[in-house]
Each structure stands twice: as structure tokens, then as C-alpha cells.
């Protein structure tokens, strides 16, 4: 009876083995070759694929700046003001005696922080960014001017002026629009916006005035310092100011490189030009690098 049952099951077992063997062979091939021969490729760090540049970010960095200070006509105006309401000032342009002062430069390292937000439209990135930079760049120009001039009252006037003009850019901030093109983890961009800088300034002229005049009635010669223009009590106009603000424009270009999904590096050139403040116009050119976290 048992032998008959085994004989009856034999065809069924044979058929099951025939069906199972191809499936087992396919499974073995999959384990042996498919996963090894076709690995999943990691995303490239230098482009290709997509990277989400949108969102808020915060960071900081350092740069090297070349700051150019260009003196304007502030001292010329002060020279004319120093001799206002006098025959000498009416008949002579004392501001022209001061002349144009030379440009001065200062350079060195600066440190800054950035904060911004990006919007992603396909491969176009639009954003807004603010930064704050510590500077400390400054200049100073001193000069001494001596002139002699005659006036209609018969006086020969000897004028001595000691001038000083200086400025220090303490720090500044910019608020800029950014437009970039996303190429995977690389994003080149350009910026444009406004800037505000905080300055300490000084513009002063110290003057003495000695005149010689012949009295037309008595024929006597008068020679003395004019009141308020003596060596012990010179005329001083202008002065120093702290925390004076100037507004300007900012532009630049750079490239961001995403190292991870939350960290990117930056290389950037930035140009900032401030309007004249107390007789000085300031321009800042900076090459800088930064790192930022994206949230």
C-alpha cells in the first residue's frame, strides 16, 4: 500500500522540481550578478542631477579689501567759509588755494556675516541677501598752505592755512538681490543692491592772517594779525564727527558650491561705492570666501 502511494506521488514531485529549478537559478543569478554589475551611482558634487537651492541660509567668512578714499571739495568750501565777510574773502577765492587732495588707499582683511533666502524656479535661483562687514580702513591727508594777496583797501595779506582731512570706515552693511543659475551643486550668480556705511570723519582748517597796510591819511604803516586769526588764537573751521552714515550701491558676482544638503561654500567679488560724506567719497573692492548653512 505504501509502495503504491509513493509511486503515485513520484510524477507530482518531479513536476514541482522542474518548476522550482528555473526560479532558483534566476534568484541565484540576481544575487550573484545584478546588484554588483549595476550599482546605484552617487550624485556628483560638481554638477549633474538636481539640488534644492531654495530656502533660508546663514553664514560668514573673510575677505581682502582695497578701499579707495577720494577727497572732494569739502576743504575748499571750508577755506572760503573761514574768511567769509572779509574783504580778503570777497575779493579772493581762497578755496582755490587748497587745491585737489590726492586719493588715498587702505587695504587688508575684513570679516563679515551673511543671511539670505533663495527661491528656486526650475534652474533659476532668485534670492535676497544681507551682509554685515567689519572694516576699519582709513586715510588722512595733512597740508600747509601759505599765500600772499593784496586787497582793495591797500593791505598786503599773508595767509597761512593748516588743513586736515581724514575718514575711517568703521563697518558697513548691504542688502542685495541675487540671481543665479543652478547646475547641480554649483550655482554661479550676480548681485545688485544698496549699502550703508558708518564713518568717523575729520575736516578742519586752522588759519592765521597777518596784514600790512599804509594809512592813506597819516602815511603810517600798520602791521598786525587780524582779530581771531592770530597764532595764539587761530581761526578754526570744520571739525570731527563720529558715526556719520553714508549710503551707496553694491554689486558683485560669485559662485556657490554645495558640499552637502545643508552646507555650501562661496567665492565672491563685491563692489561697494558710498556717496560723499564730509568731503570724502569711498569705494570698496573685496574678494571674499564664505561658508553657510542652508535650512
C-alpha positions in Angstrom: 0.0 0.0 0.0 2.9 2.4 0.9 4.8 1.5 -2.3 1.7 2.3 -4.4 1.3 5.7 -2.7 5.0 6.6 -3.4 4.6 5.5 -7.0 1.6 7.7 -7.3 3.4 10.8 -5.9 6.5 10.5 -8.0 5.2 12.3 -11.1 3.9 15.2 -8.9 7.3 15.6 -7.2 9.1 15.5 -10.5 6.9 18.3 -11.9 7.4 20.5 -8.8 11.2 20.2 -9.1 11.1 21.1 -12.7 9.2 24.2 -12.0 11.3 25.3 -9.0 14.8 24.8 -10.6 14.5 27.8 -13.1 13.2 30.1 -10.4 16.1 29.2 -8.1 18.6 29.7 -10.9 17.2 33.1 -11.6 17.4 34.1 -7.9 21.0 32.9 -7.8 21.8 35.0 -10.9 20.2 38.0 -9.3 22.2 37.7 -6.0 25.4 36.9 -7.9 25.5 39.5 -10.6 22.7 42.0 -10.9 23.3 44.1 -7.8 27.1 44.1 -8.3 27.1 44.8 -12.0 24.6 47.7 -11.8 25.4 49.8 -8.6 23.5 52.9 -7.7 25.6 56.0 -8.7 26.2 58.7 -6.1 25.2 62.3 -7.1 28.1 64.4 -8.5 29.4 67.2 -6.3 30.3 69.2 -9.4 27.1 69.3 -11.3 24.5 66.9 -12.8 21.3 65.9 -11.2 19.3 68.4 -9.1 20.0 70.2 -5.9 17.4 72.2 -3.9 18.9 75.6 -3.5 15.7 77.1 -2.1 15.4 78.1 1.5 16.9 80.1 4.3 20.7 80.2 4.9 23.1 81.8 7.4 26.9 82.0 7.4 30.1 84.1 7.5 33.5 84.5 6.0 36.6 86.7 5.4 38.0 88.7 2.5 40.7 91.1 1.4 39.6 94.6 0.5 41.1 97.5 -1.3 39.4 100.7 -0.1 39.9 104.0 -2.0 39.2 107.3 -0.4 38.7 110.3 -2.7 38.7 113.7 -1.1 36.1 116.1 -2.6 35.6 119.9 -2.3 34.9 119.9 1.4 38.2 121.7 2.4 37.7 124.3 -0.4 34.4 125.2 1.0 35.8 125.4 4.5 38.6 127.7 3.3 36.1 130.2 1.8 34.0 129.9 4.9 37.0 130.7 7.2 37.3 134.2 5.6 33.6 135.0 5.0 32.5 138.6 5.5 36.0 140.0 4.9 37.4 142.0 2.0 40.0 139.2 1.6 37.3 136.6 1.3 35.1 138.6 -1.0 37.9 139.5 -3.4 39.8 136.2 -3.5 38.7 132.6 -3.9 40.6 131.1 -1.0 39.2 127.6 -1.7 41.3 127.5 -4.9 44.4 127.8 -2.8 43.7 124.4 -1.2 43.6 122.6 -4.5 42.6 119.0 -5.0 43.9 116.5 -2.5 45.3 113.1 -3.7 43.3 109.9 -3.5 44.4 107.5 -0.7 44.1 103.8 -0.4 44.0 101.3 2.5 43.8 97.5 2.3 43.6 94.5 4.4 41.5 91.6 5.8 37.8 92.1 6.6 35.3 89.8 8.2 31.6 89.5 7.5 28.4 87.6 8.1 25.6 86.8 5.7 21.9 85.9 5.9 19.6 85.2 3.0 16.7 83.4 1.3 16.6 81.7 -2.1 13.6 80.9 -4.4 14.1 78.1 -7.0 12.3 78.3 -10.3 13.4 75.3 -12.3 17.2 76.1 -12.8 16.8 79.8 -12.0 17.6 80.9 -8.4 16.3 84.3 -7.2 17.1 85.5 -3.7 17.6 88.3 -1.3 20.7 88.6 0.9 22.0 90.9 3.6 25.5 91.1 4.9 27.5 93.0 7.6 31.2 93.7 7.3 33.8 95.0 9.9 36.3 97.3 8.2 38.5 99.8 10.0 40.1 101.1 6.8 41.1 104.8 6.9 43.1 107.7 5.5 44.5 111.1 6.5 45.8 114.0 4.5 47.6 117.0 6.1 48.7 120.1 4.2 50.2 123.5 4.9 49.4 126.4 2.6 50.9 129.9 2.6 49.8 132.7 0.2 50.1 136.5 -0.2 47.3 138.6 -1.7 46.5 142.3 -2.0 43.1 143.8 -1.4 41.4 147.0 -2.5 41.9 148.6 0.9 45.6 148.7 0.3 46.5 145.8 2.5 49.0 143.1 1.8 47.7 139.9 3.4 49.8 136.9 4.4 47.6 133.9 4.9 48.7 130.6 6.5 46.3 127.6 6.5 46.9 124.1 8.0 44.4 121.6 6.6 43.4 118.1 7.7 41.0 115.7 6.1 40.5 112.1 7.2 38.0 109.4 7.3 37.6 105.9 8.8 35.1 103.3 7.5 34.2 101.5 10.7 31.7 99.0 9.2 29.0 98.7 6.5 26.0 96.6 5.5 24.5 95.7 2.2 21.0 94.4 1.1 21.2 92.8 -2.3 19.1 90.9 -4.8 20.7 87.8 -6.2 20.0 85.9 -9.5 21.8 82.6 -10.1 21.7 79.6 -12.4 21.7 76.2 -10.7 23.8 73.5 -12.2 23.5 70.6 -9.8 25.6 71.5 -6.8 27.2 74.5 -8.5 25.4 77.9 -8.7 27.0 81.0 -10.3 25.2 84.2 -9.5 25.3 88.0 -9.7 24.1 90.6 -7.1 22.9 94.2 -7.0 21.6 96.4 -4.2 22.2 99.1 -1.7 24.7 99.8 1.1 25.1 101.9 4.2 28.4 102.6 5.9 29.4 104.1 9.2 32.3 106.6 9.2 34.4 108.7 11.6 35.5 111.9 9.8 37.5 115.0 10.3 37.7 118.1 8.0 39.4 121.1 9.6 41.3 124.3 8.6 43.3 126.3 11.0 44.2 129.8 9.7 46.3 132.8 10.6 46.1 136.2 8.9 48.8 138.9 9.0 48.4 142.1 7.1 50.5 145.2 6.3 48.7 148.4 5.3 49.7 152.1 4.8 47.3 154.6 6.3 46.2 156.9 3.4 45.8 159.9 5.7 48.8 159.7 8.1 51.1 157.6 5.9 51.9 155.4 8.8 52.3 151.7 8.2 50.1 149.3 10.1 51.2 145.7 10.6 49.4 143.2 12.8 47.4 139.9 12.9 43.7 140.2 12.2 41.5 139.6 15.2 40.6 135.9 15.6 43.5 134.9 13.2 46.5 135.1 15.5 49.0 132.3 16.2 47.7 132.0 19.8 44.0 132.3 18.7 43.8 131.0 15.2 40.6 130.6 13.2 39.4 127.0 13.2 36.6 125.9 11.0 35.2 122.4 10.5 35.7 119.6 13.0 35.4 115.9 13.7 32.3 113.7 13.5 31.7 110.2 14.7 29.2 107.7 13.5 28.3 109.5 10.3 26.4 107.4 7.9 26.6 107.3 4.1 24.5 105.4 1.6 25.7 103.8 -1.6 25.4 101.0 -4.1 26.6 97.4 -4.1 27.2 94.9 -6.9 29.1 91.7 -7.4 29.3 88.1 -8.7 30.3 84.8 -7.3 29.7 81.0 -7.2 28.2 78.8 -4.5 29.2 75.1 -4.2 27.1 72.8 -2.1 29.2 70.3 -0.2 26.2 68.6 1.5 22.5 69.1 1.5 23.0 71.7 4.3 26.4 73.2 3.8 27.8 75.3 0.9 31.0 77.2 0.2 31.2 80.6 -1.6 33.8 82.6 -3.6 32.7 86.1 -4.4 33.8 89.5 -5.7 31.9 92.5 -4.2 32.0 96.2 -5.2 30.6 98.9 -2.9 30.6 102.7 -3.5 29.5 105.2 -0.9 28.2 108.7 -1.6 30.4 111.7 -0.3 30.4 112.0 3.4 32.0 115.1 4.9 34.1 115.7 1.8 35.1 112.0 1.1 33.8 109.5 -1.4 34.7 105.9 -0.6 34.9 102.8 -2.9 35.5 99.3 -1.6 36.6 96.3 -3.8 36.6 93.0 -2.0 37.5 89.4 -2.9 36.0 87.1 -0.3 35.2 83.5 0.7 32.4 82.2 3.0 30.7 79.1 4.3 27.0 78.9 5.1 24.4 76.5 6.5 21.1 76.0 4.5 18.0 75.2 6.4 
